[in-house]
Amino acid sequence: MLGRQGVASLGTNVAPTALRAASDAGAAFDGVPMSEDDTADHQARRLTELGLRTAEVRTLRDIDHWDDAVDIASTHPHLRAAAAVRRVLPTVS
């Protein structure tokens, strides 16, 4: 995990969160429900409990379902995930 000591970057996604922290984040996800509408809120509270400052970063998109993978593959064809989708569905470009 990257970042400055004691700082966590938290980005809200379509579902869960992206976390980047310099400190040992082994407990960062304890008690945080994943893939819920309020995951980012829970995650921010948990990071604050651990004494980390949080800063919001740009919104990202998760791949939780096939439709998500197809959408990401079509909008970001350079990604390895896009290559994997094209192996299954060659018409995605």
Phi, psi and omega in degrees: 000142185248166176130175178279151180306128177081009180239133177239135175262129185237120179242131177279135179251187173297323177239264186282207186237159171254134184232134174225116182221143181279328182281170177296113186259024182306325182261004186297334184257000181301125177076008181261116179290136181261153176057039176244161179298332184251019180303316182299321178297314178298318182295317179299317178298317181297317180295322177295319177302326181277003178083015178265143172275144179244151176220132179285142176239178185300152180288136178245178180237132177274160170246092178256336183223164181303317179301324176297315181297318180295318179296314180295320179298324181283331181266342181224067187296345181280348183284151175299326178299323179294320178297321179295319178297317181297330177295329180269322185227083188300344183281352178284128178224000000 
